Amino acid sequence: MKKLILVISFLSFISLNVRSEDSSCVRALVGTKKMGFIDKDGDFVVREKYDDARSFKQGLAGVYIEGKWGFIDTKGHYAIKPQFEFVSDFKEGFAAVQIEDKWGFIDKTGAFVIQPKFDYARSFSEDLARVKVGKKWGYINKEGNYIIEPTFTSADDFSEGIARVKIGRKYGFIDKTGAYVVKPKYPGAGEFCGGLARVKVKKKSWGYIDTKGKMVISPRYGYTDDFVDGLARVRSGGLMGFIDKKCSFVVKPQFAEAYDFVNDISMIRSKGKWGFMNREGKVIIDPQYDWAWNFSDGYAAVSIKNKWGFIDINGKYLVEPKFDATNDFNEGLAAVEENGRWGFINTKGEYVVKPKFVRVSSFEKCI
């Protein structure tokens, strides 16, 4: 069984970031038929009573109960009573909410700062929010005024002052005035990251442009990914490697699969097995696992014969594969599943919270 993936829905859990005056406060979201929050000792901080919940953002979390969404604070008190059909997380002081089939924005008191009049709305990013009217997307400011009129088939958040937009089937890029940095002409494109964005010129032909639209890395790769910490994954000749911004291979294409580096370590797949390499491309743990996940808190979850365990950076087992599923270590604890129930182990491989929950998230600091 693969590691648990947490999806936002009425019957799923997501990880929790909680804000609190107590900087040592750590919480996890757990439950059976209902959702509640526990501390690292396994004690309930908020009893199981919600049908669904969202992550804590800027001190508040969206919760769903009796068919409506509201927001609670870190102690479980209602900051905004349930009244909405759906909500987004708070971001830049505002949350997008749906009421009577229209979307608007509220502040942390629950007061509407932008009245519900849009067919859909997304959170603010770089002081602008995407909104949909009919079938077209545009951008508003925090006063609710259109900065860019709804004209796009689809639109993304601004990143580094530039947003990817789509007209028909072609992608382009605009600045915050709505002027095109690159007119829609690409059948595929990523977002700007580190001053570069990947673009697809034709089938299996990807390259990178700069913020002026200049092609700085010619379209020569069958697949590309965004630059992360100065490196980007690319596929060439059917194999995966990594290039820098000068288009030089830091890791030559040699793996069937490779993931982005996390703490300078990347998961790799070769001959059907997963292992790990460092940033210089040296294999540090030979591919030998049926599946694996990146290192977190010094340990990586690995799977052999449908059972999961954890290894350290030297490939030594913290816990031999015996679990049905796992989450990554976070805040010194990892969620593990045995016989249909989830609990938490520490970095010694010992149970801190015995398996008793049907669904869980990872522990996160209350910040």
C-alpha positions as CSV (number, residue, x, y, z in Angstrom):
1,M,0.0,0.0,0.0
2,K,1.3,3.4,-0.8
3,K,1.9,6.1,1.7
4,L,-1.2,7.9,2.8
5,I,-2.0,10.9,0.6
6,L,-4.1,13.6,2.3
7,V,-6.7,15.3,0.0
8,I,-8.9,18.2,0.9
9,S,-12.5,16.9,0.8
10,F,-15.4,16.3,3.0
11,L,-14.0,13.0,4.2
12,S,-10.3,13.6,4.3
13,F,-7.5,15.2,6.4
14,I,-4.8,17.6,5.6
15,S,-1.8,18.7,7.6
16,L,-2.1,21.4,10.2
17,N,-0.2,24.6,10.8
18,V,-1.5,26.2,14.0
19,R,-0.7,29.7,15.4
20,S,-0.4,30.0,19.2
21,E,1.3,32.1,21.8
22,D,2.9,28.8,23.0
23,S,5.7,28.3,20.5
24,S,6.1,24.7,21.7
25,C,2.5,23.9,20.8
26,V,2.3,21.0,18.3
27,R,-0.9,19.5,16.9
28,A,-2.2,16.7,14.6
29,L,-5.6,16.3,13.1
30,V,-7.1,12.9,13.8
31,G,-10.4,11.1,13.9
32,T,-12.7,8.2,13.1
33,K,-16.1,9.5,11.9
34,K,-15.3,13.1,13.1
35,M,-12.2,15.2,13.2
36,G,-10.4,16.6,16.2
37,F,-6.9,17.7,17.2
38,I,-4.4,16.0,19.5
39,D,-1.1,17.0,21.1
40,K,2.1,15.0,21.0
41,D,1.0,13.0,24.0
42,G,-2.0,11.8,22.1
43,D,-4.4,13.9,24.3
44,F,-7.3,15.7,22.6
45,V,-7.0,19.5,22.5
46,V,-10.2,19.8,20.5
47,R,-12.6,16.8,20.7
48,E,-13.7,15.0,17.5
49,K,-16.7,16.8,16.2
50,Y,-16.1,18.2,12.8
51,D,-17.1,16.6,9.5
52,D,-14.2,18.2,7.7
53,A,-11.5,20.8,8.4
54,R,-8.9,22.9,6.6
55,S,-5.3,23.8,7.6
56,F,-4.7,26.5,10.1
57,K,-3.5,29.6,8.3
58,Q,-2.8,33.0,9.9
59,G,-4.2,31.6,13.2
60,L,-7.6,30.3,11.9
61,A,-8.8,27.0,10.4
62,G,-11.8,26.4,8.3
63,V,-14.1,23.7,9.8
64,Y,-17.2,22.0,8.3
65,I,-20.1,21.0,10.5
66,E,-23.8,20.5,9.9
67,G,-23.5,21.4,6.3
68,K,-21.7,24.8,6.8
69,W,-18.1,26.1,6.9
70,G,-16.8,28.5,9.6
71,F,-13.4,29.1,11.3
72,I,-12.0,28.2,14.7
73,D,-9.0,29.5,16.6
74,T,-6.2,27.2,17.9
75,K,-8.2,26.5,21.1
76,G,-11.2,25.3,19.1
77,H,-13.3,28.3,19.7
78,Y,-15.4,29.7,16.9
79,A,-13.8,32.8,15.5
80,I,-16.4,32.9,12.7
81,K,-19.5,30.8,13.0
82,P,-20.3,28.2,10.3
83,Q,-22.4,29.9,7.7
84,F,-20.6,29.4,4.3
85,E,-21.0,26.9,1.5
86,F,-17.3,26.7,1.2
87,V,-14.1,28.6,2.2
88,S,-10.5,29.0,1.3
89,D,-7.6,29.4,3.8
90,F,-6.8,32.9,5.1
91,K,-4.0,34.5,3.1
92,E,-2.8,38.1,3.3
93,G,-5.5,38.8,5.8
94,F,-8.5,37.7,3.7
95,A,-10.3,34.4,3.0
96,A,-12.4,33.7,-0.1
97,V,-15.8,32.3,0.9
98,Q,-18.9,31.1,-1.0
99,I,-22.4,32.0,0.1
100,E,-25.6,31.5,-1.9
101,D,-23.5,30.3,-4.9
102,K,-21.4,33.5,-5.1
103,W,-17.9,34.2,-3.8
104,G,-16.5,37.1,-1.9
105,F,-13.8,37.8,0.7
106,I,-14.0,38.2,4.5
107,D,-11.6,39.4,7.1
108,K,-10.8,37.6,10.4
109,T,-13.9,39.0,12.1
110,G,-16.0,37.4,9.5
111,A,-17.1,40.7,7.9
112,F,-17.3,40.9,4.2
113,V,-14.6,43.2,2.8
114,I,-15.5,42.3,-0.8
115,Q,-19.1,41.4,-1.3
116,P,-20.0,38.0,-2.8
117,K,-20.5,38.6,-6.5
118,F,-18.1,36.3,-8.3
119,D,-18.8,32.9,-9.7
120,Y,-15.5,31.7,-8.2
121,A,-12.6,33.3,-6.4
122,R,-9.1,32.2,-5.2
123,S,-6.9,33.5,-2.4
124,F,-4.9,36.7,-2.6
125,S,-1.3,36.4,-3.8
126,E,1.0,39.4,-4.1
127,D,-1.9,41.6,-3.3
128,L,-4.1,40.4,-6.2
129,A,-6.8,37.7,-6.3
130,R,-8.0,35.7,-9.2
131,V,-11.8,35.8,-9.8
132,K,-14.1,34.2,-12.3
133,V,-17.1,35.8,-13.9
134,G,-19.0,33.6,-16.3
135,K,-16.3,31.6,-18.1
136,K,-13.5,34.2,-17.8
137,W,-10.9,35.0,-15.2
138,G,-9.5,38.3,-14.1
139,Y,-7.8,39.9,-11.1
140,I,-9.0,42.3,-8.3
141,N,-7.2,44.2,-5.7
142,K,-8.0,44.3,-1.9
143,E,-10.6,47.0,-2.5
144,G,-12.5,44.6,-4.8
145,N,-11.7,46.7,-7.9
146,Y,-10.7,45.1,-11.2
147,I,-7.0,45.6,-11.9
148,I,-7.2,43.2,-14.9
149,E,-10.6,42.6,-16.4
150,P,-11.9,39.0,-16.8
151,T,-10.6,38.0,-20.3
152,F,-8.7,34.7,-19.8
153,T,-9.7,31.1,-20.2
154,S,-7.7,30.3,-17.1
155,A,-5.3,32.3,-14.9
156,D,-2.8,31.5,-12.1
157,D,-1.5,33.4,-9.1
158,F,1.2,36.0,-9.6
159,S,4.7,34.7,-8.8
160,E,7.7,37.0,-9.0
161,G,5.3,39.7,-10.4
162,I,4.3,37.6,-13.4
163,A,1.3,35.3,-13.9
164,R,0.6,32.5,-16.3
165,V,-2.6,32.9,-18.3
166,K,-4.4,31.0,-21.0
167,I,-6.4,32.1,-24.0
168,G,-8.1,29.3,-25.8
169,R,-5.4,26.5,-25.8
170,K,-2.3,28.7,-25.6
171,Y,-0.4,29.9,-22.6
172,G,1.3,33.3,-22.1
173,F,2.4,35.6,-19.2
174,I,1.2,38.9,-18.0
175,D,2.5,41.5,-15.5
176,K,0.4,43.2,-12.8
177,T,-0.9,45.8,-15.1
178,G,-2.3,43.1,-17.4
179,A,0.3,43.8,-20.1
180,Y,1.6,40.7,-21.9
181,V,5.2,39.8,-21.0
182,V,4.7,36.9,-23.4
183,K,1.7,36.7,-25.6
184,P,-0.2,33.3,-25.5
185,K,1.6,31.1,-28.0
186,Y,2.8,28.0,-26.1
187,P,0.8,24.8,-25.8
188,G,2.3,24.2,-22.4
189,A,4.0,26.3,-19.7
190,G,5.0,26.3,-16.1
191,E,5.2,29.2,-13.6
192,F,8.2,31.5,-13.1
193,C,10.6,30.3,-10.5
194,G,14.0,31.9,-10.0
195,G,13.5,34.1,-13.0
196,L,12.8,31.3,-15.4
197,A,9.7,29.5,-16.7
198,R,9.5,26.3,-18.6
199,V,7.6,26.4,-21.9
200,K,6.5,23.7,-24.4
201,V,7.1,24.6,-28.0
202,K,5.8,21.3,-29.5
203,K,5.3,17.7,-28.4
204,K,8.3,16.6,-26.3
205,S,10.1,19.9,-26.8
206,W,10.5,22.0,-23.6
207,G,12.8,24.9,-22.9
208,Y,13.0,27.9,-20.6
209,I,12.3,31.6,-21.0
210,D,13.3,34.6,-18.9
211,T,11.0,37.3,-17.5
212,K,11.3,39.2,-20.8
213,G,10.1,36.2,-22.8
214,K,13.5,35.4,-24.2
215,M,14.3,31.8,-24.8
216,V,17.4,31.3,-22.7
217,I,17.4,27.5,-22.7
218,S,16.4,26.1,-26.1
219,P,13.5,23.6,-26.3
220,R,15.4,20.4,-26.5
221,Y,14.0,18.2,-23.7
222,G,11.2,15.7,-23.6
223,Y,10.2,16.9,-20.2
224,T,11.2,19.7,-17.9
225,D,10.3,20.8,-14.4
226,D,10.6,24.1,-12.5
227,F,13.9,25.3,-11.2
228,V,14.3,24.5,-7.4
229,D,17.4,25.8,-5.6
230,G,19.1,26.5,-9.0
231,L,18.5,23.0,-10.5
232,A,15.7,21.6,-12.7
233,R,14.8,18.1,-13.6
234,V,14.8,17.3,-17.3
235,R,14.3,14.2,-19.4
236,S,16.6,13.6,-22.3
237,G,16.8,10.4,-24.3
238,G,14.2,8.9,-22.0
239,L,16.3,9.4,-18.9
240,M,16.1,11.9,-16.1
241,G,18.9,14.3,-15.0
242,F,19.4,17.8,-13.6
243,I,20.6,21.0,-15.3
244,D,21.6,24.4,-13.9
245,K,20.5,27.8,-15.3
246,K,23.4,27.7,-17.7
247,C,22.0,24.5,-19.3
248,S,24.9,22.5,-18.0
249,F,24.1,19.0,-16.7
250,V,24.9,18.8,-13.0
251,V,23.6,15.3,-13.0
252,K,23.6,13.6,-16.4
253,P,20.5,11.8,-17.6
254,Q,20.8,8.3,-16.2
255,F,17.8,7.5,-14.1
256,A,14.3,6.3,-15.0
257,E,12.9,8.7,-12.5
258,A,14.3,11.3,-10.1
259,Y,12.6,13.7,-7.7
260,D,13.6,17.3,-6.7
261,F,16.3,17.6,-4.1
262,V,15.2,17.9,-0.5
263,N,18.0,18.9,1.8
264,D,20.4,18.0,-1.0
265,I,19.1,14.5,-1.4
266,S,17.0,13.2,-4.3
267,M,15.0,10.0,-4.7
268,I,16.0,8.0,-7.8
269,R,14.6,5.0,-9.6
270,S,16.8,2.6,-11.6
271,K,15.9,-0.9,-12.9
272,G,12.6,-0.7,-11.1
273,K,14.0,0.0,-7.7
274,W,14.3,3.3,-5.6
275,G,17.3,4.7,-3.9
276,F,18.9,8.1,-3.2
277,M,21.6,10.3,-4.5
278,N,23.3,13.6,-3.4
279,R,23.4,16.9,-5.2
280,E,26.6,15.9,-7.0
281,G,24.8,13.0,-8.6
282,K,26.5,10.3,-6.4
283,V,24.3,7.4,-5.4
284,I,24.4,7.3,-1.6
285,I,21.9,4.5,-1.0
286,D,21.6,2.0,-3.8
287,P,18.3,1.5,-5.4
288,Q,16.7,-1.5,-3.6
289,Y,13.3,-0.4,-2.4
290,D,9.9,-1.0,-4.2
291,W,9.0,2.5,-3.3
292,A,10.4,5.4,-1.2
293,W,9.8,9.0,-0.1
294,N,12.2,11.8,0.4
295,F,14.0,12.3,3.7
296,S,12.2,14.3,6.4
297,D,13.6,15.0,9.9
298,G,16.5,12.8,9.0
299,Y,14.5,9.7,8.0
300,A,13.0,8.3,4.8
301,A,10.0,6.0,4.5
302,V,10.8,3.0,2.3
303,S,8.7,0.1,1.1
304,I,9.5,-3.6,0.4
305,K,6.9,-6.2,-0.4
306,N,4.0,-3.8,0.4
307,K,5.3,-3.0,3.9
308,W,6.8,0.3,5.0
309,G,9.7,1.2,7.4
310,F,12.2,4.0,7.9
311,I,15.9,4.4,7.1
312,D,18.4,7.0,8.1
313,I,20.8,8.8,5.9
314,N,23.2,5.9,5.9
315,G,20.6,3.4,4.8
316,K,20.3,1.8,8.3
317,Y,16.8,0.8,9.4
318,L,15.2,2.8,12.2
319,V,12.2,0.4,11.8
320,E,12.2,-2.6,9.5
321,P,9.3,-2.6,7.0
322,K,6.2,-3.7,8.9
323,F,3.7,-1.0,8.5
324,D,0.8,-0.9,6.0
325,A,1.3,2.8,5.3
326,T,3.2,5.7,6.7
327,N,3.5,9.5,6.7
328,D,6.9,11.3,6.8
329,F,8.5,12.3,10.1
330,N,7.5,15.8,11.2
331,E,8.2,17.4,14.5
332,G,9.9,14.1,15.6
333,L,6.9,11.9,15.0
334,A,5.5,9.9,12.1
335,A,2.1,8.5,11.5
336,V,2.0,4.8,10.8
337,E,-0.8,2.4,10.0
338,E,-1.2,-1.1,11.2
339,N,-4.3,-3.3,10.8
340,G,-6.4,-0.4,9.6
341,R,-5.6,2.0,12.5
342,W,-3.2,4.9,12.6
343,G,-0.8,5.9,15.4
344,F,2.5,7.8,15.8
345,I,6.0,6.6,16.4
346,N,9.1,8.6,17.5
347,T,12.6,8.6,16.1
348,K,13.4,5.6,18.2
349,G,10.7,3.6,16.4
350,E,8.6,3.5,19.6
351,Y,4.9,4.1,19.7
352,V,4.1,7.5,21.3
353,V,0.4,7.2,20.3
354,K,-0.9,3.7,19.7
355,P,-2.8,2.9,16.5
356,K,-6.5,3.8,17.2
357,F,-7.4,6.4,14.5
358,V,-9.0,5.8,11.1
359,R,-7.5,9.0,9.7
360,V,-4.7,11.3,10.7
361,S,-2.5,14.2,9.5
362,S,1.1,14.9,10.4
363,F,2.1,16.9,13.5
364,E,2.9,20.6,12.9
365,K,3.9,23.5,15.1
366,C,1.2,25.9,16.2
367,I,2.7,28.9,14.4
